[in-house]
Amino acid sequence: MITLSDDEVALLRSLLIALRGIKVRDIDKALVVLAKADRGAKP
């Protein structure tokens, strides 16, 4: 079992809350943009 300090617990909690706020559709849009940029960068 892992023991976390209060600071680590607070950090994990804030990270999870931030991730929960990200919409799946937004992630999909970002992946499309990155894929287009990646294809454009190849010679």
Distance bins in CASP14 RR format, pairs under 12 A and 6 or more apart:
PFRMAT RR
TARGET T0000
AUTHOR 0000-0000-0000
RMODE 2
METHOD distances of the structure
MODEL  1
2 8 0 0 0 0 1 0 0 0 0 0 0
2 9 0 0 0 0 0 1 0 0 0 0 0
2 12 0 0 0 0 0 1 0 0 0 0 0
3 9 0 0 0 0 0 1 0 0 0 0 0
4 10 0 0 0 0 1 0 0 0 0 0 0
4 11 0 0 0 0 1 0 0 0 0 0 0
4 12 1 0 0 1 0 0 0 0 0 0 0
4 13 0 0 0 0 0 1 0 0 0 0 0
5 11 0 0 0 0 1 0 0 0 0 0 0
5 12 0 0 0 0 0 1 0 0 0 0 0
6 12 0 0 0 0 0 1 0 0 0 0 0
6 13 0 0 0 0 0 1 0 0 0 0 0
7 13 0 0 0 0 0 1 0 0 0 0 0
7 14 0 0 0 0 0 1 0 0 0 0 0
8 14 0 0 0 0 0 1 0 0 0 0 0
8 15 0 0 0 0 0 1 0 0 0 0 0
9 15 0 0 0 0 0 1 0 0 0 0 0
9 16 0 0 0 0 0 1 0 0 0 0 0
10 16 0 0 0 0 0 1 0 0 0 0 0
10 17 0 0 0 0 0 1 0 0 0 0 0
11 17 0 0 0 0 0 1 0 0 0 0 0
11 18 0 0 0 0 0 1 0 0 0 0 0
12 18 0 0 0 0 0 1 0 0 0 0 0
12 19 0 0 0 0 0 1 0 0 0 0 0
13 19 0 0 0 0 0 1 0 0 0 0 0
13 20 0 0 0 0 0 1 0 0 0 0 0
14 20 0 0 0 0 0 1 0 0 0 0 0
14 21 0 0 0 0 0 1 0 0 0 0 0
15 21 0 0 0 0 0 1 0 0 0 0 0
15 22 0 0 0 0 0 1 0 0 0 0 0
16 22 0 0 0 0 0 1 0 0 0 0 0
19 26 0 0 0 0 0 1 0 0 0 0 0
19 27 0 0 0 0 0 1 0 0 0 0 0
21 27 0 0 0 0 0 1 0 0 0 0 0
22 28 0 0 0 0 0 1 0 0 0 0 0
22 29 0 0 0 0 0 1 0 0 0 0 0
22 30 0 0 0 0 1 0 0 0 0 0 0
23 29 0 0 0 0 1 0 0 0 0 0 0
23 30 0 0 0 0 0 1 0 0 0 0 0
24 30 0 0 0 0 0 1 0 0 0 0 0
24 31 0 0 0 0 0 1 0 0 0 0 0
25 31 0 0 0 0 0 1 0 0 0 0 0
25 32 0 0 0 0 0 1 0 0 0 0 0
26 32 0 0 0 0 0 1 0 0 0 0 0
26 33 0 0 0 0 0 1 0 0 0 0 0
27 33 0 0 0 0 0 1 0 0 0 0 0
27 34 0 0 0 0 0 1 0 0 0 0 0
28 34 0 0 0 0 0 1 0 0 0 0 0
28 35 0 0 0 0 0 1 0 0 0 0 0
29 35 0 0 0 0 0 1 0 0 0 0 0
29 36 0 0 0 0 0 1 0 0 0 0 0
30 36 0 0 0 0 0 1 0 0 0 0 0
30 37 0 0 0 0 0 1 0 0 0 0 0
31 37 0 0 0 0 0 1 0 0 0 0 0
31 38 0 0 0 0 0 1 0 0 0 0 0
32 38 0 0 0 0 0 1 0 0 0 0 0
32 39 0 0 0 0 0 1 0 0 0 0 0
33 39 0 0 0 0 0 1 0 0 0 0 0
33 40 0 0 0 0 0 1 0 0 0 0 0
34 40 0 0 0 0 0 1 0 0 0 0 0
34 41 0 0 0 0 0 1 0 0 0 0 0
35 41 0 0 0 0 0 1 0 0 0 0 0
35 42 0 0 0 0 0 1 0 0 0 0 0
36 42 0 0 0 0 0 1 0 0 0 0 0
END
